[in-house]
Each structure stands twice: as C-alpha cells, then as structure tokens.
Amino acid sequence: MIIAMRHRLAMSLVLLCLTGTLVAETATGERLIQVHNRAFGELLRPRNASKKDGAPLVLYPAQPWKCMTWAVRERAGGGVVLENLFSRKTFAAASAGRGPAAVEQVPLATEVWHWEELGDGAWKIIEPESGRVLTAEKTAAGLRVIVAPWTGADTQKWELRPAPEHLTM
C-alpha cells in the first residue's frame, strides 16, 4: 500500500512537472521534452533514428531533432507514456526478469513507466513490472540504454528538458 501510494505521488509529481512551464507546448497542445542523462550529458533516442520495432535506445549528443524529442502522453486512469516524435513509438525492456536488459523501441501501447523525483532536478524512471530503472551504459559500440537494479549512480538519473522550438529531421 505504501509503495502504491508512493508511485501515485511520484506520478502526480511528474505530471505536474511535465504539464508545467518546463515543457515546450506545440500549437496543437502537445507537450514535448528531451530526456537527458546526467552522467553522459546526452539525450535518449532510438539508434540511427530508426522507426522499427526492436530498435535499441541509445544516447546521442543534443541536436534539435524529432528523434530526440518525446511527446508526453497521459493515460486514462493515470500514468504517463513517452511517444517519440519521429518514430511515434515508445520504449520497453527487451526481456523480463530482474537483471540488466536492453531497452528497445516498441509500438505505442499501454507501457507506462513509474517516475520518481530525486529532489535534485533528476528523475528515476522505473520499469513497473520488475522495479529495474532506466540506465545508461557505456560499451565499445557507444552509449546504450538498459534497465538495471537501482544503484543511485548518475547513469540512472534523467533530467527532463524542454524541447527546442524548431525541430528538424
């Protein structure tokens, strides 16, 4: 019960933040953000700006691109899902379980992540089924995004930034 209340409170906080002045709003009323990783200073996007299901999420240096911009979608009954402005998809862990797993692009459905404000301008983004969190990881191939158990490292802290006014690509 306490955990459920904490998640509802965290979701309320993210909704308040995402609907406030932090978020750029388009003429059609879309609320747009870019998701910035604190450790690496780069933005969340599908690899190679792919529109394909299963494309891994990666980090990339900030650009005013649609593939790095996410529309905030509120779900009936509560919760928020992020929709990539370029691919019109969201993201989910590639596998169930408790250990680390790649995060990949999936069709926009009911995938809703839990959001917990950390009090320092960053957010913990929690996979609802396993409790694992969105984590940036440096590999020989570059920066990729996984879900992993919470350690409190900056690789697991995300900042929500307003999208640039003019987007390309």
Number of C-alpha atoms within 10 A of each C-alpha: 6 7 8 9 10 12 18 17 15 20 20 17 15 20 18 12 14 21 15 12 11 16 21 20 18 11 6 6 8 14 21 28 25 29 23 22 24 19 15 16 15 21 23 25 30 29 19 12 19 16 18 15 15 18 18 24 25 24 24 21 11 14 16 15 18 22 25 27 26 27 24 20 17 13 13 8 6 11 21 22 21 22 22 27 19 20 21 16 21 23 26 23 25 17 13 11 13 13 12 19 19 20 23 25 26 22 17 15 12 12 18 20 22 22 24 20 19 13 7 8 11 18 23 22 21 23 19 14 11 15 17 22 25 29 28 27 19 13 8 5 6 10 18 22 25 24 27 24 16 15 10 11 11 14 18 26 23 27 19 20 17 19 24 17 10 8 14 10 9
